[in-house]
Amino acid sequence: MAAPIDEPLDPRRWFAASVAIVSVAIPVLDNTILNLAVPTILREFHTQLSSLQWVLTGYSLTFATLLIIGGRLGDIFGHRRMFVLGAAIFGVGSLLASISTSVPTLFVGEALIEGIGASMMIPATLSILSNTFQGAERPKAFAAWGAVAGAAVAFGPILGGFLTTDYSWRWAFRINVIVAPIIVVGALLFMHPDERSPRRPHIDVRGAALIATGSFSLIFGLSEGTIYGWWTPIKDLTIGSWHAWPATRPVSIIPLAFLLSALIFTAFVMIELAMERGNRDPLFEFGQLRHLGFRYGLLTTMVLAMGQFGLLFILPILLQNGKHFSAWHAGQWMLPQGILIALGAPVGGRLTRRFSITSIVRTGLALEAIGLLWVALAISPRVSFLALLPGMIVFGLGVGFASSQLTNVILSDIDPDKAGVAGGTNTTVRQVGLALGIATFASFIDASTRNGGTPTAVANGARPAMLFAASVVAFGAGLSFLIPRVTVARKSIPEEVVGAFESIDVP
């Protein structure tokens, strides 16, 4: 509830905002830096990309699976409490990842523990800012929230390259170990605890478990098909000394993984629908899919997240494994697209004053597909920066347009009392799409990195992966035409929900 007009403003409010805003940048930087460090970690751990990709994929899946539950726990027990607990857990996971000497340890620290912490910490930041600020200050607070996240995306690659080259990729996690205690202390000093809701909603743990296991089976099938065989077994699946699925079986484990995923997702849909009919707080409310903007917007978001990550995941591998760049040098090459992403968001926001939000999204998706196609056609063993630059500029501008406005489209017709859940669902779908993208693109180029990482081999693997990314985003652009026209009039979205996701419109 908003404070009365004559109530004095809390002088600590911007300190509280600073704590929440900094916490948003940490996971973004963490994953961006880690992407640049992938080739270095592969050499240091003497492992393959198909194994290391589970660190990136696992974080996205953990975060996506627990995101809505983390938000609901905040509604029940207080958002500041969940924020503090999440930041502490995130710091513990970063500490474990920073001292890891193997992929399994890195997986537990980064993918599991950090993912759990982020799923509790990030949803709480929006509620904390909403409860701390009123009136004209509220949009400014959310603009700063978005600006810091955009800056982390823009400058994460060059920071990751600097740390990986001149120090160690482990500093991606050591920074969190230093910052996490500061965030915890700052939250306790400056943030007001929220009042607990008198209603205790049901926490759909069963739904979360189903979506996690189903996603795991799907990602396993996509990422390990080239290792174990898409249909005919070509390698034993071993867990320790146990041969879980010998290569002598008539069918590979991969089709069974896809079948299991389909069965689990079917069970998830049936259970969630039954819970919704009984008004028992399902994890995902399928009834909201009656809104065309929500339905096709979520589908577009998943496809978009899957295709968008192609450039961010493939280009560092191409530059470091194929051209034998340092991580610092590779980060410099990737800086233009990051800057254009940060600049594209406010430009897209200003354009909504003259054009519909849906038109801006479609334009952004088209620009993304063109940029990815340009990069794909430019890829060669001797590719130059100038050859990639136009594609990266067009891609970055398209991401800024589309990403800054797509959430507005998704939430435009959602019932006011469901806007928070819908926003969490949007982020969950985005993270699942991200995980699918990592798995798919890794399957394209894993063989080339295993065969020595020569410039020709890496380029031959990266080119079809980029073409696939371009086709995925182009498909998303086509899906966007199923979305009804949405203008700047947002008749049902609370101001604070919109402000958290829309473009940074600084005068």
N, C-alpha and C positions, 0 to 999 in steps of 0.2 A: 504494500500500500504506500502510495506517495506521501511524503511528509507534508504537513501543512505549510502554506506559503510563508507564514511568519516564523516558522521554526528556523533557528539559526543553522547555517550550513556547517557541517563538520569540517574543521580546518585540516583534518587528516585525510580527507577524501581523495586527494590526488596522490598521496603516498600509497593509499590502498589500491588505487587504480594502477599505479606504477608496478606494484607487486603482481597484480593480475595480468597486466600486459606483458611484462617480462616473461612470465610463466608460459605464455602462448608461444613465444619465440623459441623456447628451449627445445621442444620436440621437433619443430620445423627444422631448426639448425642441425639438430642431432641426426636426423635422417638424411638431410642434404649433404652433410659432411661425410656420412657413412657411404653414400653413393659414390663420392669421389674416391673413397679409400678402398673400394671393392678390389681392384687389381692388386693393390699392396697387400691386403689381407689374404688374398688367394695365394700369393707367393710366401707370405710369412707362415701361414697355417698349412701350406702344402696340400691344399684342398681344391675342389672343383666348384665351378659356379653353381651347379645344381644343388650343392650342399649349402653354400653360403647364402643363396637366395632365400632360404627358409628363415634366415635372420630378418631380412627385410619383409618378406611375406608374413612371417609370424607376428611381427609387431603390428602390421596393418590389420590382421585378422583378430588379434587380441584386443586391440583398440576398438575395432568396429563391433566386435561381439559384446563388449562390456560397456560401450558408450552410453546406451540408453539406460542400462541398469545403473551406471554411475550417476547419471542425472537424476534418476528416481531416488537413489540413496540420499542425494543432496536434498531433495524435496522432503524426505522423511526425517533425516537426522541433522539437516542444516548444511548449507553450501560451504560455509567457511570451514566447517569440520572436515568435510570431504576434500576440500581444497588442500588443507594442511596434511591430511593423511595421504592424499594422492601425491603431493610433492615429496613427502618423506619416502614413500615407496619408490617413486621415480629415481630419487637420489641413490637408494640402495641398489636398484637395478643398474644404474650407471656405474657405481663402484665395482660391481661384479663384472660388468662388461669391460671396464678399463683394465682389469688385471687378468682377463681371460687369456688362455693359451691354446684354446681349441674352439672349434665351431659350436659344439654342444654348450660349453660354458657361455660363450657369447650369445647363443640363442636364449638361454635362460635369463641372462641379465638384460639383454636388449629387447627381445621379442616378448617374453612373458612378463617379467617384473616391471620393466619400463612401460609396457603396454597397459598393464593393470593400473599403474600410477597415473598415466596420461588419461585413461578413461574416467578416472575420478576427478582429476584436476581441471581438465579443459572445459567440460560442461559447466563447472562451477563458476568459471570466470565471467560468463555472460550474466548469470544471476547476480553475482557480486557487483558488477558494474551497474546493472539495472537497479539494484536496491540502494546503491551508494549515491547515484546522481539523479537529479530531476531537472525538468525544464530544458533550457537551452544548453546546459552543460552535458546532458546525456548524449546527444549526437557527437559532441566533441570527444567524449570518452571512448565511444565505440569506433570513431574514426581513428583514434590513436591505436586502439586494439587491432584494427585491420591494417594500419600502416606498418606496425611492427612486424606482423605476420608477413606482409608483402615484402618488407625489407629483408627478412630472414630468407625468404625464397630467392630474392635477387642476389644477395651477397653470400649466401651459404656456400655455393660452389667455390668461390675464390678463397673464402676462409678455410674451407675444407682442403683445398689444394695447398694453401700455405702451411697449415698444421701438418698435413700428411708428408709434405716434402721436407720442411725444415725442422719439424719436431717428430710427431708421431700421430697416427690416426687415433690413438688412444685418448688424445686430448679432446676428441669429440665427446667423450664420456667424462673425462676429468673435469671439464668445465661445469658439467651438471652437478658433480660431486661438490664443487665449491659453491655453486649458485643455489642449489636446493635448500641447504640450511638457512641461507639468507632469506629465501622466499618464505620459509616456514616462520622464521622470527618476524619478518615483516607482516605476514598475515595475522599473527597473534597480536601484534602491536597496533596495527592500523585498521583491520577489518572488523566490522561489527558482526557478531554471530547472528544468523537468521533465526527467526522464530520457526519452530517446528510446525508442520501442518497437522491440524487435528485429525485429518484422515490419513490412514496408513495404507497406501495402495499396495496391491499385491505385486511382488517382484517375480517376474516370469523367468525363473532360473531354468526351467525345463526348456522353454523356447530358446534361451541363450545357448544351452548345451546342444540343442539340435542344430542351430544355425552354425555353431562352431565346428561340430563334427562333420556336418554336410559340406561346409566350406573347405575343411581340411581335406576331405576325400576328393573334392573337385580340384583343388590346387595341386594335390599330389598327382592326380592323373595328368593334368596339363604339364606339370614341370618334369615328371619322371618318365614320360612316354618314350623319349629318345634313349633313356638309360635301360629300361626294362622291356621295351618293345610295346608298340601300340596295340598289337593283337597277339603275335607270336612271341613267346618269351625269348629274350636274348641274354639275360643275366639273372642270377639268383638274387632274390630279395632277402637280405640277411639282417638280423637285429642281434648284434653281438655275435655269439657263436650259433645262434638259432637260424636255420634256413627257413624263414617264414613262407617263402614262395619259390620253390626250386625252378630253374629254367627248364626242367623236364616236363613241367605241366603242359597240357595241350593249349591253354590260354594264358596270356599274360595277366598280371595283377591289375594292369591299367584299366581294361574294360570293367572289371569288378569294382574298381574304385569309382568309376563314373556311375555304375548302376547303384552302388551304395549311396552315393551323393544324391541321385535322383529320388531314391526311396526315402531318405532322411528329409529332403526338402518337401516331399509330398506329405510326410507325417507332420512336419512343421506347419504347413499351410492348414491342414485339417485341425490341428490342435489350436492354432491361433484363432481360426474362425469360430471354433466352439467356445473359446474363452471370450471372444468378443460378443458372441450372442448372449453369454451369461454375464456380461459386464464385469469381467474379472481381470481387467488391466493386462491385456496381451502385450507382448514385446512389440509386435507390429500390428497395427490396426488396418486390416485389409479393407474395411469399409470406407476408409478415406480415399481409396483408389477410384471411387466414383467421380472424383474431381479429375477431369482430363489433364489439367496442368500438373497435378500431383503425380498422376499415373505415368504419363509420358515424360514428365520432367525427371522423375526418378530413373526411368529406363535410360534416358539420355545422359543423365549424370553418371551412371555406371559405365556406359559405353565410353563416355568422354574421359573419365578417369583412367580407364584401361588404355585408351589410345594416347592420352596426354603424356603418360609416363614413359612412352617409348623413347623420346628424345633424351629425357633426363637420365634414363637408365643405360641406354645404348651408347650415347656419345662419349661418356667417360671411358668406357671399355674400348671403343674404337680408337680414341686418342692415346690411351695409355698402353694398351696391349698391342694395337696395330701400329701406331706411329711412335711408340715408346716415349711418350711425353711423361714428364713428372706430373704429379697430381696438381701442383701449383700452376704449371703451364696449361693443363687441361681446364682448370677452373677459370683461367683468364679467357680461354676460348668460349666458355659457356656464359660468361658474364652478360653479353648483350641480350640474350633471350630473357635472362632474369630481370634486367632493368626494364625491358619492354613489358614484361608481365606486370611489374609494379606501376608503370606509367599507363598501361592499357586500362586498368581498372577505373581510375578517375576520368579518363577520356570517355569510356563507355558510360559512366554515370552521368556525365554532362549531356551525352547524346540522348539519354532518355527523356530529356526535356523537350525534344523535338520528334523523337521516334519511339515506337512501342518497345517495351523491354524485350518482347519476343523477337523483334527484328534485330536488336543488338546481339542477342544470343545466337541467332542464326548466322549473322555476319561473322561473329567471333569463331563459330565452329567452321565456317567456310575458310576463314583465314588460317586457322590451325591446320586443316587438311592440306591446304596449298603449301604452307610452310614445311610440313612434314614431307610432302611429296618432293619439294625442292631439295631438301636435305638428302632424301633417299637417292635422288638422281645425281647429286653431287658427290656422293660417297665413292671413294676410290682409295687404293693403297697410298696414293700421294696427294690426298685431298688437302686443299689449302683453306686458310681461315676466310679469305675473301669469297671462296666458292660456297662456304656454308653460311656466311653472314646474312645474305638476303633471306634465306629460309628461316634462320633463327629469329630475325626481326619480325617477319610476318607471323611466325608461330607464336612468339611472345605477345605480340599485340592481340592476336586472336584469343589466347588464353585469358588475357586481361579483360577483354570484352565479355567472353562467354562465362567465365567463372564468377565474375563480379555480379552478374545479373541472373544467373540460372536459379539460384536459391529463391530470389523474389518470385520467379515464375512458379516454382514448386509450391510456395506457401501462399500464393495469391488468393486461392479459393478455400483454403483450409478453415474449418471451424475455429473461432478464436480460442476456445478452451483446449484445442488440440494442436496449436501452433508450436508449442515447445516440443511435443512428442514428434511432430512432423519434421521439425528442424533436426532433431537427433537422428531420425530415420534417414534423412538426406545425407548426413555425415556418415552414417553407417554404410549406406549404399556406395558412397564415394570410396570409402576405405576398402570395401570388398572388390570394387572395380579396380582399384589400385593393386590389390593383391593378385587379381587375375592377370593384370597387365605384366607384373613382374614375372610371374610364372610363364606366361606365354612368350615374352620376349627372350627370357633366358633359354627357353627350349630352342629358339632359333639360333642363338649364337654360342650355345654351350659346346657344341661339337668343334667349332672353329677355335675356341680358346683351349680346348683339350689337345688339339693337334698342333700345338707349338706357338700359337698366337702370332704367326707371321702376318705382315701387313695385308697380304692378299687374302689369307684365310679369314682374318677378322673382318675385312671389308666385305667378303663374300657372305659372311653370316649376318653382318649388320644391315646390308642393303635390303634383303627381303624382310627383315624385321621392321625396318622403317617404312617400307611399302605397306606392310600389314598395319602398322600404326596409322598411316595416312588413310587407309581404307576404313579402319574402325571409326576414326573421327568423321570421315565423310558419311558413314552410315548414321552416326549420331546427328549430323546435320540434317539428314533426311528425316530422322525420327522427330526432330524439333518442329517439323511442319505439321505434326499431329497435335501440337500444343496449341490451345486457343490463344488468340491475341490478348496480351496483357499489357496494359498501359501503366503509367506511374501511379494511378489511383489504386491504393491497396486498401480495400474496404474492410478486411478482417484481420490484418496482421498487426499485432502490437508494435509500437514504434521501436521498442528496444530489441525485438526479435529481428526486425528488418535491418536496423542500424548495425547489427553485429555482422551481417553477411554482405551488405551491399557495398558498392564501390566507395572509395575514399574521396569525397567530394569537398576538397579544401578550397575555399575562396581564393 
